[in-house]
Amino acid sequence: MLDKLFKQAIFFFSGWIKRDKKKWVFASHTNFGDNARYFFEDAYNPNNIRKIWIAKNKDEFNLVKSFGYECYLKGSCQAKYHALTAKNYIYTCYVSDIGYQYSRGANCINLWHGLPLKKIEFDIHSGPLAKKFNGTIKSRIKHPEIYRRHDYVLCPSEYVYKYAFKTAFRLNDNQILEFAYPRSIFLKHMQKKMEKFEFLYVPTWRDHLPNFITNDVLNLEEINRFCINNDCIFKIKLHPNTKINLDLSAYAYIKIVNPKDDPNMHLVNADCLITDYSSIFFDYLVFDKPILFYVFDESDYKSKSRDMYPEAEKINCGKKINIQKDLLLAMQGVLEGYDDYAMQRSKVIQDFGLDIKDQDNRKLYNKLTMI
């Protein structure tokens, strides 16, 4: 409690400190990645803005420094100083990724980390996360970073703003930055490096069952045999919070991806995405390639996890599959060139602002230099 009160005191006094409009601090909720990274790395910077990355741990710090960028470890004197004197905070989840207590007087700009299927933030009224956003005094004291409103939120389309962001972030129209996601621009212009056909399986996080992958949802022997027969690769990218370790030493054609890796680097090489309720398929839509939805636990997931947005339930841009036998049949169809959802996929791409034409993030950059 004393720690919370101390942070509140710092927050109050931080509003009296003069801030530098030409200094922006960046951070991501996970490791060096997501929209914050791809905006941070964009070379378009005609006003010579000083960009500073705030790293959460030494591994992230060392990685960012190895690229030659200015970076400081969160909690260090340098990180605190720049958090107190930078005008723009740019992050992908919460202001606390940089330092909530130093943010009064700064422009807090949330680039967010995905287009929502499940209800997010203040739209969450069920499941384990609901108590964080219920507006009680206890919640406000325990999670002040949530109740420190974002000044601006990046949203790639008006459609997404109306069905989710407006209520989830409690925003008005002039707080919305309607531009393409920086990571979408990055992905659009990346080239595939792998020669073999690659399936990428990225299941979502389950609030009620974090280590669901142990429930025999994948017959690895059958998948490996399928890949041998078709000379393709099956990659698995689990959520960063999943703690289970899969032993794949017996399966030469199945690869596990480090959960902490930036998923965008793996989306580029995937020829077909397999997911379930994860919004990662939105990122993959910039490639306009086949997507399969392996929803083996759909009824259980919907009853025990967060509610879904009604608009998300209507999205139809890939085949829904409930059992692995049908998953393998669908994978075979993709390998043979069948793509029955091309037209539906095109509509979703348009609705969600994923028809990327920008070469860089200059539109977003120019907007932020004017606020």
C-alpha positions in Angstrom: 0.0 0.0 0.0 2.8 2.4 0.9 4.4 1.7 -2.5 1.1 2.6 -4.3 0.8 5.8 -2.3 4.4 6.8 -3.1 3.8 6.2 -6.8 0.7 8.4 -6.6 2.7 11.2 -5.1 5.4 10.9 -7.8 2.6 10.9 -10.4 1.2 14.1 -9.1 4.5 15.9 -9.0 5.6 14.6 -12.5 3.0 16.9 -14.0 5.0 19.9 -13.0 8.1 18.9 -14.9 8.9 20.5 -18.3 8.8 17.9 -21.0 10.7 17.7 -24.3 8.5 17.4 -27.4 11.4 16.1 -29.4 12.0 13.2 -27.0 9.8 10.1 -27.2 10.1 7.0 -25.0 8.9 3.6 -26.2 8.2 0.2 -24.7 6.4 -3.1 -25.5 4.4 -5.2 -23.0 6.4 -8.2 -24.1 10.0 -8.2 -25.3 11.3 -5.9 -28.0 8.6 -6.3 -30.6 5.0 -5.5 -31.6 3.7 -2.1 -32.9 6.0 -0.1 -30.6 9.1 -1.8 -32.0 8.2 -1.3 -35.7 7.3 2.4 -35.1 10.5 2.9 -33.1 12.6 1.3 -35.8 11.0 3.2 -38.7 13.7 5.4 -40.4 11.3 8.1 -41.2 12.2 10.9 -38.8 12.6 14.3 -40.5 12.2 16.2 -37.2 15.1 14.3 -35.6 13.0 13.0 -32.8 15.1 11.4 -30.1 13.7 7.9 -29.7 14.5 6.0 -26.5 13.6 2.4 -25.8 12.8 1.3 -22.2 13.7 -2.3 -21.7 12.0 -4.5 -19.0 15.0 -6.8 -18.4 18.6 -7.2 -19.2 18.1 -9.6 -22.1 15.8 -7.1 -23.8 18.3 -4.3 -23.0 21.2 -6.1 -24.5 19.2 -7.0 -27.6 18.2 -3.4 -28.3 21.6 -2.1 -27.6 23.1 -4.6 -30.0 21.1 -3.0 -32.7 22.7 0.3 -31.9 19.6 2.0 -30.4 19.5 4.2 -27.4 18.0 2.1 -24.6 17.8 2.1 -20.8 16.7 -0.5 -18.3 13.4 0.2 -16.7 14.0 1.3 -13.1 17.4 2.7 -13.8 18.1 6.4 -13.1 18.4 7.1 -16.8 15.0 5.4 -17.6 13.3 7.4 -14.8 14.8 10.7 -16.0 13.7 10.2 -19.6 10.3 9.0 -18.5 9.9 12.3 -16.5 11.1 14.5 -19.3 9.8 12.9 -22.5 6.6 14.4 -24.0 5.4 11.2 -25.8 5.0 7.8 -24.2 4.5 5.1 -26.9 3.6 1.6 -25.8 1.5 -1.4 -26.7 -0.5 -2.1 -23.6 -0.2 0.0 -20.5 1.6 3.1 -19.5 3.2 1.1 -16.7 5.4 -0.5 -19.4 7.3 2.8 -19.3 6.4 4.0 -15.8 2.9 5.1 -14.8 4.1 7.3 -11.9 6.1 9.5 -14.3 3.4 10.0 -16.9 1.4 13.0 -15.7 1.9 15.7 -18.3 3.0 13.3 -21.0 1.0 12.2 -24.1 0.2 8.6 -23.5 -0.1 6.9 -26.9 -1.3 3.3 -26.9 -0.5 1.5 -30.1 -2.2 -1.6 -28.7 -1.3 -5.2 -29.6 -4.1 -6.5 -31.8 -7.5 -6.3 -33.2 -9.9 -7.8 -30.7 -12.0 -11.0 -30.9 -12.3 -11.4 -27.2 -13.6 -8.5 -25.1 -10.8 -6.3 -23.9 -10.2 -3.7 -21.1 -13.3 -2.1 -19.8 -15.5 -4.3 -22.0 -14.5 -7.3 -19.9 -17.3 -8.2 -17.5 -16.7 -11.9 -17.0 -13.7 -14.2 -16.4 -10.6 -13.8 -14.2 -9.7 -10.3 -15.6 -13.1 -8.7 -14.9 -12.2 -7.6 -11.3 -9.3 -5.5 -12.7 -11.7 -3.4 -14.7 -14.8 -3.2 -12.4 -14.2 0.4 -11.4 -14.1 -0.3 -7.6 -11.9 1.6 -5.2 -9.9 -1.5 -4.6 -9.3 -2.0 -8.3 -8.3 1.7 -8.8 -5.8 1.5 -6.0 -4.3 -1.8 -7.0 -4.2 -1.1 -10.8 -3.7 2.7 -11.2 -2.0 2.2 -14.6 -5.4 0.9 -16.0 -7.3 4.0 -14.8 -4.7 6.4 -16.2 -6.5 7.0 -19.4 -4.7 6.8 -22.7 -4.6 10.2 -24.5 -4.6 8.5 -27.9 -5.1 4.9 -29.2 -4.1 3.6 -32.6 -6.9 1.9 -34.4 -6.6 0.8 -38.1 -10.3 1.2 -39.0 -13.5 3.0 -38.0 -15.3 -0.4 -37.8 -13.0 -1.6 -35.1 -13.3 1.7 -33.2 -17.1 1.5 -33.2 -17.5 -2.2 -32.1 -14.6 -2.3 -29.5 -12.2 0.5 -28.9 -14.7 3.2 -28.2 -16.1 1.4 -25.1 -13.1 -0.7 -24.2 -10.8 2.3 -23.9 -13.5 4.8 -23.1 -12.5 7.1 -25.9 -14.0 9.9 -27.9 -13.5 10.4 -31.7 -10.6 12.8 -31.4 -8.5 10.3 -29.4 -8.4 7.8 -32.2 -5.4 7.6 -34.5 -6.8 5.9 -37.5 -3.7 4.6 -39.3 -2.3 1.2 -40.2 -0.5 -0.8 -37.5 3.3 -0.4 -37.8 3.7 -4.2 -37.6 1.2 -4.6 -40.4 3.3 -2.3 -42.6 6.4 -4.2 -41.6 4.8 -7.6 -42.4 3.4 -6.4 -45.8 6.9 -5.7 -47.1 8.7 -8.7 -45.7 9.8 -11.7 -47.9 9.5 -15.4 -47.0 12.8 -17.0 -46.4 11.9 -20.7 -45.9 11.8 -23.0 -49.0 9.5 -25.7 -47.6 5.8 -25.2 -47.2 5.2 -24.1 -43.6 2.1 -24.4 -41.4 2.2 -22.2 -38.3 0.0 -23.2 -35.3 -0.6 -20.3 -32.9 -3.3 -21.1 -30.3 -4.6 -18.3 -28.1 -4.1 -17.9 -24.4 -6.9 -19.5 -22.3 -7.7 -17.7 -19.1 -9.2 -20.8 -17.6 -6.7 -23.3 -18.8 -3.2 -21.8 -19.4 -1.5 -25.2 -20.1 -4.3 -26.6 -22.3 -1.7 -28.0 -24.8 -1.2 -31.0 -22.4 -4.8 -32.1 -23.0 -3.9 -34.3 -26.0 -5.2 -31.7 -28.5 -2.4 -32.6 -30.9 -1.4 -36.1 -32.1 2.2 -35.2 -32.8 2.9 -38.6 -34.3 0.2 -38.2 -36.9 1.2 -34.6 -37.7 4.8 -35.5 -38.2 3.9 -38.4 -40.5 1.7 -36.0 -42.5 4.6 -33.6 -42.8 7.0 -36.3 -43.9 4.6 -37.5 -46.6 4.1 -33.9 -47.9 7.6 -32.5 -47.3 6.3 -29.6 -45.2 7.0 -28.1 -41.7 4.6 -27.7 -38.8 5.6 -25.0 -36.4 4.0 -24.4 -33.0 4.1 -20.9 -31.3 2.6 -21.0 -27.9 1.6 -17.9 -25.8 4.4 -16.3 -23.8 2.5 -17.1 -20.6 2.4 -20.8 -21.3 4.9 -22.6 -19.1 4.7 -26.2 -20.6 7.7 -27.6 -22.4 7.0 -29.8 -25.4 9.5 -32.5 -26.2 9.7 -32.7 -29.9 13.0 -34.5 -30.3 11.3 -37.5 -31.9 9.6 -35.3 -34.6 11.9 -34.0 -37.2 9.2 -32.0 -39.1 7.6 -30.3 -36.1 9.3 -27.3 -34.7 8.6 -25.4 -31.5 9.1 -21.6 -31.5 10.4 -19.8 -28.5 7.2 -18.3 -26.9 9.0 -15.1 -26.3 9.9 -14.6 -29.9 8.3 -11.8 -31.9 5.5 -13.7 -33.7 5.7 -11.4 -36.7 9.1 -13.0 -37.7 7.3 -16.4 -38.0 4.2 -15.1 -39.7 6.3 -14.0 -42.6 7.5 -17.6 -43.3 4.1 -19.2 -42.8 2.3 -20.4 -45.9 -0.8 -21.2 -43.8 -1.8 -20.1 -40.4 -3.6 -22.4 -38.0 -5.1 -20.7 -34.9 -8.3 -20.7 -32.9 -9.6 -17.6 -31.1 -6.4 -15.6 -31.3 -6.4 -12.2 -33.0 -3.1 -13.1 -34.6 -5.0 -14.1 -37.7 -5.6 -10.3 -38.3 -1.9 -9.8 -38.6 -1.6 -12.7 -41.0 -4.4 -11.3 -43.2 -2.0 -8.7 -44.7 -0.5 -11.6 -46.7 -4.0 -12.8 -48.0 -3.0 -16.4 -47.5 -5.2 -19.4 -46.2 -6.1 -19.6 -42.5 -7.5 -22.6 -40.6 -9.3 -22.3 -37.3 -8.8 -25.3 -35.1 -11.5 -24.8 -32.5 -11.6 -28.2 -30.7 -12.8 -26.7 -27.4 -15.1 -24.0 -28.7 -18.1 -24.4 -26.4 -15.8 -24.9 -23.3 -13.7 -21.9 -24.2 -16.7 -19.6 -24.7 -18.3 -20.6 -21.5 -15.2 -20.3 -19.3 -13.2 -17.5 -20.9 -13.9 -13.9 -21.8 -16.9 -13.0 -23.8 -16.5 -12.5 -27.5 -17.5 -9.4 -29.4 -20.6 -10.1 -31.5 -18.9 -8.6 -34.6 -16.0 -11.0 -34.1 -18.4 -14.0 -34.1 -19.5 -13.0 -37.6 -16.0 -13.1 -39.1 -15.7 -15.9 -41.7 -12.4 -15.9 -43.4 -11.2 -19.5 -42.9 -12.5 -23.1 -42.3 -13.5 -24.0 -38.7 -12.3 -27.4 -37.6 -13.1 -29.4 -34.5 -11.0 -32.6 -34.7 -7.5 -33.3 -35.8 -8.6 -35.7 -38.5 -10.4 -32.9 -40.3 -7.5 -30.5 -39.6 -5.1 -32.8 -41.5 -7.7 -33.1 -44.4 -7.9 -29.3 -44.5 -4.1 -29.0 -44.5 -4.0 -31.4 -47.4 -6.4 -29.2 -49.3 -4.3 -26.1 -48.7 -1.2 -28.0 -50.0 -3.2 -28.9 -53.2 -4.1 -25.3 -53.8 -7.7 -25.1 -52.5 -8.7 -21.7 -51.1 -12.5 -21.6 -50.6 -12.4 -18.5 -48.4 -10.6 -16.0 -50.7 -13.6 -13.7 -51.2 -14.6 -13.7 -47.5 -11.0 -13.0 -46.6 -10.9 -10.0 -48.9 -14.0 -8.5 -47.1 -12.4 -8.9 -43.7 -9.2 -7.3 -44.9 -11.2 -4.3 -46.1 -13.4 -4.0 -42.9 -10.4 -4.1 -40.5 -8.1 -1.7 -42.4 -5.6 -4.4 -43.4 -5.3 -3.5 -47.1 -1.9 -2.0 -46.5 -0.6 0.5 -49.0 1.7 2.6 -46.8 5.5 2.1 -47.2 6.3 3.5 -43.8 4.7 5.1 -40.7 5.0 8.7 -41.8 1.2 9.4 -41.4 1.3 8.3 -37.7 4.6 10.1 -37.2 3.4 13.4 -38.6 0.2 13.3 -36.5 2.2 12.7 -33.3 4.6 15.5 -34.0 1.6 17.9 -34.0 0.0 16.9 -30.7 
